[in-house]
């Protein structure tokens, strides 16, 4: 699971069976979605606690990467 979808999402998609990310920026998601391979899922745009809690329903995760908004939550 990755907080903050982007170039890292594409990196991990080439190296993992499945990557799920969450993103807060709608404009960034519009730019990113056409680049995503089939094994990458991006949730969002989400803000605040919805963003912070996005990993809860899908776990357990092998790895969680925190590289996005709401790091303080």
C-alpha positions in Angstrom: 0.0 0.0 0.0 1.3 3.5 -0.9 0.2 6.8 0.5 0.7 9.3 -2.3 0.3 7.9 -5.8 2.7 8.8 -8.5 6.0 7.8 -10.0 6.6 5.4 -7.1 3.4 3.7 -7.9 4.6 3.0 -11.4 8.0 1.8 -10.0 6.3 -0.6 -7.6 3.8 -1.9 -10.2 6.8 -3.2 -12.2 8.2 -5.0 -9.2 5.1 -6.3 -7.3 2.1 -8.5 -8.1 -0.3 -5.7 -6.9 0.1 -2.1 -5.7 -2.7 -0.1 -4.1 -2.2 3.7 -3.6 -4.3 6.5 -2.3 -4.0 10.1 -3.6 -5.5 13.4 -2.5 -5.1 15.5 -5.7 -7.8 15.1 -8.4 -5.7 16.9 -11.1 -2.8 14.6 -10.4 -5.0 11.5 -10.6 -6.3 12.6 -14.0 -2.7 12.8 -15.3 -1.6 9.5 -13.6 -4.6 7.1 -14.3 -3.8 6.6 -18.0 -0.2 5.5 -17.1 -1.3 2.9 -14.6 -0.9 -0.8 -15.5 -3.5 -3.4 -14.6 -1.9 -4.4 -11.3 -2.1 -0.8 -9.9 -5.2 0.5 -8.1 -5.4 4.1 -7.0 -8.1 5.2 -4.5 -9.1 8.8 -4.5 -9.1 11.6 -4.4 -9.5 11.4 -0.7 -8.8 13.9 2.0 -8.2 14.0 5.8 -9.1 10.9 7.8 -10.6 9.2 4.7 -7.1 9.5 3.2 -5.4 8.3 6.4 -7.7 5.4 6.8 -7.6 4.2 3.2 -5.3 1.3 4.0 -7.5 -0.2 6.7 -10.0 -2.2 4.6 -7.5 -3.9 2.2 -4.8 -5.2 4.6 -2.8 -6.8 5.8 -0.2 -5.3 3.5 3.3 -6.6 2.9 4.6 -3.1 2.9 3.2 0.4 3.5 4.9 3.4 1.9 4.2 6.8 3.3 5.0 9.4 0.7 2.0 11.6 0.5 -0.2 14.2 2.1 -1.5 14.0 5.6 1.8 12.6 7.0 1.0 14.1 10.4 -2.2 12.1 10.9 
